[in-house]
Amino acid sequence: MATVPPLHLVTTEPSACNDITLLDNYIMVDYGDAINAQYRRDFQMAAPPAKHYMSQPRIALNFLLDAGGSAYLPRQMTFEYIEKKKLYIVDEAPVYSREIFAAYLAKSQKVSIIEQTLQLFPYVTL
């Protein structure tokens, strides 16, 4: 099991950094039931209305950079765009973390390759 870097709400609009109500063109990225439930619980009535639904954060990022708007995206994916002032973190928005799991047969012929691959994730505990 591993906890991957957190999801931050980012926007292309600097004026929306301190006010969630100013968010426009919100892209809802599907991170699974656990994150979606947390999102609904945290935002309830104040959730920005989703104008687009996407299943992959990379596609959402590309769309966001081209068309503008806001979305929850992994921190490591947005870092360079935040540094270049193309994206801005919405300060008052909740931050979400996700867990990932790797299941494999302990007697597999490829255990060493699998364990080497898992080491590419810095937060993995075996």
Summary of the structure (lengths in Angstrom):
residues: 126
radius of gyration: 16.7
end to end distance: 7.0
largest distance: 54.8
contacts: 334
relative contact order: 0.28
helix: 38%
strand: 25%
